Amino acid sequence: MDANTIEKEVYKQIKARMKDLRKKNKLTQLELAKKLQITVQHYQQVETGTTPPNLKILSKLCEIFDVHPSYFFAKKDVSIINKDGNILADNIDLYGLTVLKNTANLSPEAKKSIIEFIKFKQYEAQKEVQNTQQDFE
């Protein structure tokens, strides 16, 4: 993939995320333009991809919507990094990330089962820590 293609893909991703954020927060282009302190025409040009977004606009969007800058570059909304840039899931390998990504395709019942299993494993780990502490008392 050449540099021009990569650049186009990045801008395409950013504009899609901008539009998604705006719609999720039920804002019109005019309302968001006002929050960004730019004209609605300029905002429309950025959201449609006629004009590339600058860092100032991206920074303000992060502030307005309380998201990490990486949000604009991810193809899906991955909650492994919070708005402060802290990693929410430590020591997770590529296979683990792939497994997490693939859970999006599961039924609600399957997702619930996975959550219950994780909670059970957390409970087991907590009990083990408590038992170890009791052994030292």
C-alpha positions in Angstrom: 0.0 0.0 0.0 1.5 3.4 -1.0 1.5 6.5 1.1 -1.4 8.2 -0.7 -3.6 5.2 -0.2 -2.7 5.0 3.5 -3.4 8.7 3.9 -6.8 8.4 2.2 -7.7 5.5 4.5 -6.7 7.4 7.6 -8.8 10.4 6.6 -11.7 8.1 5.7 -11.5 6.5 9.2 -11.3 9.9 11.0 -14.3 11.3 9.2 -16.4 8.2 9.8 -15.5 8.4 13.6 -16.3 12.1 13.7 -19.7 11.5 12.1 -20.4 8.5 14.4 -19.5 10.5 17.5 -21.7 13.4 16.4 -24.7 11.2 15.7 -24.3 9.1 18.9 -24.4 12.4 20.9 -27.4 13.6 18.9 -25.7 16.8 17.6 -26.3 18.5 14.3 -23.3 19.6 12.3 -24.1 23.2 13.2 -24.2 22.4 16.9 -20.9 20.6 16.8 -19.3 23.3 14.7 -20.3 25.9 17.3 -18.7 23.7 20.0 -15.5 23.5 17.9 -15.7 27.2 17.3 -15.5 26.8 13.5 -18.0 27.5 10.7 -20.6 24.8 9.9 -19.2 24.9 6.3 -15.7 24.1 7.5 -17.1 21.3 9.7 -19.0 19.8 6.8 -15.9 19.9 4.7 -14.0 18.0 7.3 -16.8 15.4 8.0 -17.3 14.8 4.3 -13.6 14.5 3.6 -13.2 17.5 1.3 -10.8 19.1 3.9 -8.6 17.0 6.1 -9.0 17.6 9.9 -6.3 19.4 11.7 -4.9 18.5 15.2 -6.7 21.4 16.8 -10.1 20.0 15.6 -9.2 16.5 16.7 -8.0 17.7 20.1 -11.2 19.6 20.6 -13.3 16.6 19.6 -11.4 14.5 22.2 -12.2 17.1 24.8 -15.9 17.5 23.8 -16.6 13.8 23.6 -14.2 12.7 26.3 -12.4 10.2 24.1 -8.7 9.3 23.6 -7.1 10.4 20.3 -6.7 6.8 19.4 -10.5 6.6 19.0 -10.2 8.3 15.6 -7.8 5.7 14.2 -9.4 2.5 15.4 -11.7 0.7 13.0 -13.9 -0.4 15.9 -14.6 1.1 19.3 -12.1 -0.9 21.3 -12.3 -0.1 25.0 -8.8 -1.4 25.9 -7.5 2.2 26.2 -9.6 4.7 28.2 -9.8 8.4 27.6 -6.7 9.1 29.7 -4.7 6.7 27.6 -4.4 4.1 30.3 -4.5 0.4 29.3 -7.6 -1.3 30.7 -6.4 -4.8 29.9 -2.8 -5.5 30.9 -0.8 -8.5 29.7 -3.2 -9.4 26.9 -1.6 -11.0 23.9 -2.5 -10.8 20.2 -4.5 -14.0 20.5 -6.5 -12.6 23.4 -7.2 -9.4 21.5 -8.4 -11.5 18.5 -10.7 -13.5 20.8 -12.1 -10.3 22.3 -12.7 -8.8 18.9 -14.6 -11.9 17.7 -17.0 -11.7 20.6 -18.8 -9.0 18.8 -20.3 -11.7 16.5 -21.7 -13.7 19.4 -25.3 -13.9 20.5 -26.4 -11.9 23.6 -26.7 -15.2 25.5 -23.1 -16.2 24.6 -21.8 -12.8 25.6 -23.6 -13.2 29.0 -22.1 -16.6 29.5 -18.6 -15.2 28.8 -19.1 -12.4 31.3 -20.4 -14.8 33.9 -17.3 -17.0 33.4 -15.0 -14.1 33.8 -16.7 -13.0 37.0 -16.5 -16.5 38.3 -12.7 -16.6 37.5 -12.3 -13.2 39.3 -14.2 -14.6 42.3 -11.9 -17.7 42.3 -8.8 -15.5 42.2 -10.1 -13.3 45.0 -10.8 -16.4 47.2 -7.4 -17.7 46.5 -5.8 -14.4 47.6 -8.0 -14.4 50.8 -7.0 -18.0 51.6 -3.3 -17.2 51.1 -3.7 -14.2 53.4 -5.3 -16.4 56.1 -2.5 -18.9 55.8 -0.1 -16.2 56.9 -2.2 -15.0 59.8 
